[in-house]
Amino acid sequence: MIVYYDINDDLDQVAAHIDIRLRDWPGADLIDLANRGIQLIEERTEQGQDMHGRSFVAYSPQYAEFRRATGRQAERVDLLYEGHMRTNMTPKAGDGAAIIFFPDQTEGVKAMAHHEGTATISARPWFGFVPGTADMQALQAEALRLASNRLSAAE
C-alpha cells in the first residue's frame, strides 16, 4: 500500500491511516526513534525550554551567582553543569516501545529532581513530550519516516 499525504496535514491523522504497530518494528528502528527523541530533548533543553515549549523557571539568584563564579552561563536555564545527566540519557527498544532512560541511578534521580522539583530545586518539566508541540510533531514525523522506509523496503 502506498500512502500519500500533504506535509501540512496533521501528523496524527496521517498516522491513523497507516498501520504502525511498534511491537512489530525491529529494535534498530525503535532505537532510532528513541535517539531522535533524545536529540529533541537536548536541543529544547539547550534553548532553555521545557517540554511544553515554555521557558524554564530562572535559576535562583544564589545558584546563578555560583554558576557565574564557576565559569558557566547563568542567564538561560539549560540544566547543564557538567553534562552527566543529559549524556546519560540512553535509548533502548523493549516490548514494541522506543524507550529513553537513565542507566545510572544517580543521574536518573537528578533528572527526576529537575523534572518534578524538590524543596530546593524549582520544577522544570523537561523529560518527555507533550501532544501538539513541535517536538511531538517532529517525533511523529520521524516515526512516519521510519514506517515509510519499512514499507518501501517491503515492496
C-alpha positions in Angstrom: 0.0 0.0 0.0 1.3 3.4 -0.9 0.3 6.3 1.3 0.4 9.9 0.0 0.0 12.9 2.3 0.4 16.6 2.3 3.2 17.7 4.7 0.7 20.2 6.2 -1.7 17.5 7.2 -1.9 16.8 10.9 0.6 14.0 11.6 -1.8 12.2 13.9 -4.4 11.9 11.1 -1.7 10.6 8.7 -0.5 8.1 11.2 -4.1 6.9 11.7 -4.1 5.8 8.0 -1.0 3.7 8.3 -0.8 0.5 10.4 2.2 1.4 12.6 2.4 -1.4 15.1 5.5 -0.6 17.0 5.6 -4.1 18.6 6.4 -5.4 15.1 9.2 -2.9 14.5 12.8 -4.1 14.5 14.7 -2.9 17.6 17.0 -0.8 15.4 14.1 1.3 14.3 12.8 1.8 17.8 16.3 2.8 18.9 16.5 5.3 16.0 13.2 6.7 17.2 14.4 7.0 20.8 17.7 8.6 19.6 15.6 11.2 17.8 13.7 11.8 21.0 17.0 12.3 22.9 18.1 14.8 20.2 14.9 16.8 20.5 15.1 16.9 24.3 18.7 18.0 24.2 18.0 20.8 21.6 15.0 22.1 23.5 16.8 22.0 26.9 19.8 23.8 25.5 17.4 26.6 24.3 16.0 26.9 27.8 12.6 25.4 27.1 10.6 22.8 29.0 8.6 20.0 27.4 5.6 22.3 27.0 7.7 24.8 24.9 7.8 27.4 27.7 10.9 29.0 29.1 12.3 27.3 32.2 11.9 28.9 35.6 15.0 31.1 36.2 17.9 29.9 38.3 17.8 31.2 41.9 20.0 34.3 42.4 22.3 32.3 44.6 22.7 29.4 42.1 23.1 31.9 39.2 26.0 33.5 41.1 27.5 30.1 41.8 27.3 29.2 38.1 29.0 32.5 37.1 31.7 32.0 39.7 32.5 28.6 38.2 32.6 30.0 34.7 29.2 28.8 33.5 26.5 30.9 31.9 23.5 31.7 34.2 21.3 33.8 32.0 19.5 30.9 30.4 18.5 27.8 32.3 19.8 24.8 30.3 20.1 22.1 33.0 23.7 21.7 32.1 26.5 22.0 34.6 28.9 19.1 33.8 26.7 17.3 31.3 26.5 13.9 33.2 22.7 13.9 33.4 22.0 14.7 29.8 24.7 12.5 28.4 23.3 9.6 30.5 20.0 9.6 28.5 20.1 6.2 26.7 17.9 4.7 24.1 16.6 1.2 24.1 13.9 -0.9 22.5 11.5 -3.0 24.5 8.1 -4.5 24.1 7.4 -2.6 21.0 8.4 0.7 22.6 11.1 3.3 21.9 12.4 4.0 25.4 14.6 6.7 26.8 16.0 6.1 30.2 18.9 6.8 32.6 21.0 3.7 33.3 22.9 5.5 36.1 20.6 5.7 39.1 22.3 8.9 40.4 21.6 10.7 37.0 18.0 9.3 37.0 17.4 10.8 40.4 18.9 14.1 39.4 16.7 14.1 36.2 13.6 13.5 38.3 14.5 16.2 40.8 14.8 18.7 38.0 11.7 17.5 36.3 9.4 17.4 39.3 11.2 19.8 41.6 12.3 19.5 45.2 12.4 21.7 48.3 15.5 23.4 46.8 15.1 23.0 43.1 12.3 24.5 41.0 10.3 22.1 38.9 11.4 22.3 35.3 9.5 19.6 33.3 12.0 18.7 30.7 12.0 14.9 30.2 9.2 13.9 27.8 6.9 15.0 25.1 3.6 16.8 25.0 1.0 16.2 22.3 0.6 19.1 19.9 4.1 20.6 20.5 6.7 21.0 17.7 8.8 18.3 19.4 6.0 15.8 19.4 5.3 16.6 15.7 9.0 16.0 14.9 8.9 12.7 16.7 5.8 11.7 14.9 7.4 12.7 11.6 10.4 10.5 12.4 8.1 7.6 13.2 6.4 8.1 9.8 9.7 8.3 8.0 10.8 5.0 9.6 7.5 3.4 8.8 7.7 4.6 5.2 11.2 3.2 4.9 10.0 -0.2 6.2 7.1 -0.1 3.7 9.4 0.8 0.9 11.9 -2.0 1.8 9.0 -4.5 1.9 7.9 -3.6 -1.7 
